[in-house]
Amino acid sequence: MRLTLAGPTLTRCSNLFQTNLWQGSRLIAETDNDKHWQTYLYEPDSYRPLALVHGNAQQDNIKLYWYQNDHLGTPIALTSNMGDTLYECQYNAYGQIINETYHQDDFQTLPDNPLRFQGQYYDEETGLHYNLNRYYDPFTGRYITQDPIGILSDINLYRYVGNNPISGIDPLGLDLIELYRGTKFEAELLLYDETGWILSQTGANTYYAARFSNIPIRDALSKAIIETKYVHAKAIKEWGSIEQYVLAHGEFGQEIYSISGGRSLISFSTNKEIAQRFGSTILHIKIPRSKVIQQILETSTESEYLIINGVKP
């Protein structure tokens, strides 16, 4: 477990400061001038809040509250162990609170709920939501800065989850994209069935050969990932840049083997029907846009996006 002091430090008044404690990219605790503190618990491997523990420096009045979330994992209420509602709120579609109510408790200092959409933390000074890689403005329903990956992720660099906030989340502030891959390759299907990974053609073939030689799953996967990374580095050196490699991937297809070796890029499509042309088995993923590259070849008609080396949905 790695704990770091990171993220925004909020100033609520001239003599009161708040310090946040993060575990990776999740806020897990905060304290204001060492007088009061809150700890946040989440569901396993997610940003969906589960509980809030509130206490003071004297450790003589500690209380546990449970988050009640909507279908997206956005907090809409805090309840006690007895089922009493301490806090409740309503949002508009883009996450702006339109009604917020705190109910009196026997606790002298009521806990605060700064959590918003999954991965977002309310900044009281600006009214914005801290979303790790950038800030989100719930009033406009947009990020205030561009997606860090730039134009390779999306034409619109500011929008939130493709302007569909009622069914998508973006815990890292990197925007999610829904992709499909149709396949009929035995090596790729074996890899996915045994590990859950989708690797490049180089990676899948390496894994298949390793398993055929009775190499254990974990070792075969490690070997496959190392090989596709090696091939990718070689391809970048051959083509000069990732942009040129992406264009070559679309223009030459399988012929790229004779030019720079194996393929380290995996093709997906935003169109499920197009993906079905390449195989009856459809692999479906949702992934931050920052991890995909849009095919910008003018002759491309497949709504194609590419992932480097591999991904585990």
N, C-alpha and C positions, 0 to 999 in steps of 0.2 A: 504494500500500500504506500502510495506516495502522496504526501500532503504538502501543499504549498500555499504561501500567502500570495494571492494573485487577484485578478479581477479588479473591479472598481472599488475604490475606497470612498464612501459617501460622507459628506459633511452635512449634518442635519441642523446644527446651530453653531455659534461661534466657539463654544467650549465643549462640543460633543462630537466625537469621531467614531466611525464604525469600521471595524476590521473584519474582513471576510476570509474564511478558510476554505480552500478548494481541494477536492480529491480528483486529480486529473482535470476534467472540464465540468465537473458538477460542484455546485455550492453545497457544502455540508455543514457549515457553522458560521455564525457571526456574533460579534460582541460589541457593545457600545461603551467605551471608556471603562471596561471591566466591571460594569454595574449589572448588566443583564446580558444574557446570551441565548441563542437559539441554535438548535441542531436539527438538520433536515435528514430524513431517511427516505430512500427511494426504492421502488420495486427493482428486483434483480435485473442488471444489465439494461437499465433504461433511465430516462429522465422523468419518469412519471412519479410524482411525489406520493409518499405513503403516510408519513407521520412527521410531526413537529414536536420537539422537546424544548420547553421554555423554562429558564431558571434565572437565579440571581447569583451574585458573587459569593454570598454567604451559604449557598447550597441548601437553604432551609425551606424553599418553596418551589419545588420542581414539578412541572405538570406535563403530561403527554396529551397531545391532540392528534386527531386523525383527519387526513385530507379526504374530502369527497370530490371526485373529479368527474368531468364530463367525458364524452366518448373519445376526445383527443388527449385526455390526460391533463387537462387544464383545471386547476383548483377552483371549485365553486363554493366550497364551504369547509370549515374546520369544526369538528365535533369532539366532545369529551368522551371519556370512557363510559359515561352514563347515557350517551346519546344526545346530550344537549348541544345545540348549535351555538358556537361562540362567534363565528364569523361566516358571512355569506356575501356573494357578489354575483353580478350579471355582466356579461360582456356583449359587445357587438361582434359581428362576424370576424373582424380583423383584430380582436383582442383588446379593444379599448374598454375599460370598465365604465359602465353607465350607471351602475348602482352598487354601493358597497356599504355593508352594515356590520358593526361590531356590537355584540350583545354583552352586557355587563356580567362579569364573573367575580368570584371572591378573590381573584388574583389582583393585587393592586396595579400591576403593570400588565396590560393586555399584550399578548403576542402579536407581532406584525406578520402579515403575509406578503412578501415581495415576489413570490413566484407567479409567473404568468403562463403563456404557452410553454410547452416543454423546452427546457434549456434557456428560458428567458428569465431575467431578474429585473425588477422594477427599480429604476434610478429616480429617487424622489426629487433630486435637484433639477433634472432635465425633463422628467416625464417620459423618457425613452426607456426601452427595454434592452438591457445588456444581453447580447446573444453570442457571447464568446468571441467570435471573429469580427463582429460589427454590431452596431446599434440599430434597433428596429423602432420605427415610429408607429404606434397603434392608431394614431389619429389619421394618418394618410394611408396606412396599410402597406408601407414600403420601408425598405432599409434606407438609411441616410448616406451610406457609402456603397460603392460597387462590390460585387462578389469578388473575393480576393483572386480568383483564378482569371478574372477578366473575360474577354469576349469568347474564350474557348468554352465557357460554361453555358452561356445563354445570350441571346440578343439583348434582352432586357436585364440589366445587371442589378436592378434595385428591387424587383418584385419579390413578394413572399410566396413561397410554394406554388408558383405558377398562377398566382391570383386565385387560388382555391383553398382558402384557410379553413373551410368547414370539413375538409377530409384529409388534409396533409399537415405535417409538422416539419420543423427544421431546427432541431435542438442545437446545432452548431453554428447557425447563421450562415450556412453554406448552400442552402436551397436544395430541395430534393427533386429528383427526376425519376419517373417510372419507366422502366425499360423492359424489353422482351427479346429473348434470343431463341430462335428455332434451331434445333440440332437433331441430327440422326447419327452422329459419330459415336461409335461404341466406346472409344477412349474417353471422350468427354462425359458420357453418361455414367460410366463406371466411376470416374473421378467424383462426379457430383453425388452419386448414390452413396459412396463410401465416406466422403469427407464433407459434403456440402459446399465445396469450393467450385468455382468456375474459373478455369485457367485458360491462358492462350493455347493455341494449337500446339505450340512447342511444349508448354507445360503439361497439357493433357497427354500428348504422345509419350513424354518422358515418364509420367506417372504410370501409364498403361504398361510400358515396357518393364518398369520396375516391379509392378505387381505380378506381371507374367513370369518374372524371375523369382517370385515368392519373397520379395522384399516387403517387410511389414508396412502397414498403411502410413503410419507416422513418418517413417524414414522415406517412403516413396514420395509422400507429399513434400517433404523438405527438399528432396532431390529435384523435384519438378519445379518448385519455386526458385531454387538457385539457378536452374538451367534457363528458365524464361527471363530472369533478371540479367543473366549473362548475355543472352541473345538480344535483349532490348538495348543494353549498353553498346553492343556491337553495331546494331542498326542505327542508333543515334549517331555514332561515329561515322558510319557509312554515308548517311543522308545529310548530316550537318546540323539538324535540329529536329525537335519533335514535330514541328509544323510540317516540315518537308517529308518526314517519315509518314505522317498521317495521310498526306496527299498521295504518296507512293503506295501506301497500303490500299487505298481506294482505286488507284489507277492500274496497278499491276496485279493485284490479287495474289493467286497462288504462284505466279511467276516471280514474285519477290524472293522466293527461296533461292533462285539461281543468281540473284543480285547481292543480297545481304544476309542470306541464311534464313533461319526459321522466322515465324511470325510471333511477335510478343504482344500484339494488340488484339483485343477481342471485340467483335462487332455486335452491337445491339441495335434495336430500333424502338422508337417511341410508338410505332404502329404494330399492333399485334398481328394483324392480317399479313403485313409484309414479312414479319418474322416467321410466320407459318410456311412461307415459301421455301424456307431453308431446312425444315424438318418438322415432323409432327409433334415432337416433344418440345414444349415451350418452357423455358426458364425465365422466371419473372423476378425482378429486383426493384427496390427503391433505394437510391443512393444519392448522397450530396452531389450537386452539379459540379462541385470543385474537383471531383474524382473522375469525371468523364470529359471527353474531348469530342466536340461536334465535328463531323466530317464536312469540310467546307469545299470539297471538290465540286466544281460546277456541274459535272455530269451525274453526280450522285442523286438517286431518286428513292433511296431506301430509308429516309429519316434516320440516318445512321449516326450513332454515337459509339465512341471507342473507349475501352478501359485498358490501362497499361498492366500487363502481366496477369492480373487476376483479382477476383473479388469473392468474398464469402457473404452471401445475402443475410 
